């Protein structure tokens, strides 16, 4: 009798063990299947985020932005600079509206790539210099574009003397991805109305009593308030000569905003958070050009755009930019 009870107990024990193992296997299979399914979705999402810049997935939330780019065929490197720029905004599916102004028209031997519909080319007589050409478009004279300038929250100015934008990979893909211009316009607020890669304290004339620091005009960003002040003060009027273009254009853009009580800003790490209305900051970089500041070369990934001319091919900054281009080329961009 005792033997039968032991056998019965052993049978029940074995049966429960078998049931537990089977149940565990089923449960493990279910959990494993869920994990595998979730992992596939994660990888698919990761592939999508790598193929599609983060801002392209949320571009409806981006403020409306207009970029005015002036091309001048006065240096062999300027064509390469424009092609580099067009490649970047095409590859990364940038949502801003772009007006590429060809000063003097498009050269017959310059083949331009196919671009998305938000990029438009516009011929303009080779006059007025860069600031005046920007002003011609932003004053609403280019009616054939059909653009409502006042509908844009942010406006950016560029010219073909620089190569870029250069951004680290984590800002080109994944959850931190942003368009290059958003990294500039993010600094614009009720206090700051003009932002660019670099700020220059170098004066145009020696011992100029009215000198002020200025955002260098090869790349600047502002909003409707800043644009309105610049238009009203004649900063973007047609310039009649090189000196006029610098004094009443490039230098004046920052000066009129500082005079109105607004601040300016740049991407230079050392100058982050400075109040440029404070005269104690007006001797920055020993009054030298910030392209190389405090004996340190401005890095492409710090300032986003670097000067690129045929006379600068051996300069450290331009060599660094070329090296970055080669890396992107290897990556298939």
Buried (B, 14 or more C-beta within 10 A) or exposed (E): EEEEEEEEEEEEEEEEEEEEEEEEEEEEEEEEEEEEEEEEEEEEEEEEBEEBBBBBEEBEEBBEBBBBBBBBBEBEBBBBBBBBBBBBBBEBBBBBBBBBBBBBEBEEEEEBEEBEEBBBBBEBEEEBBBBBBBBBBBEEEBEEBEBEBEEBEBBBBBBBBBBBBBBEEEBBBEEEBBBBBBBBBEBBEEEBBBBBBBBBBBBEEEEEEEBBBBBBBBBBBBBBBBBEBBBEBBBBBBBEEEEBBBBBBBBBBBBBBBEEEBBBBBBBEEBEEBEBBEEEBBEBBEBBBBBBBEEEBBBBBBBBBBBBBEEBEEBEBBEBBBEBBEEBEEEEE
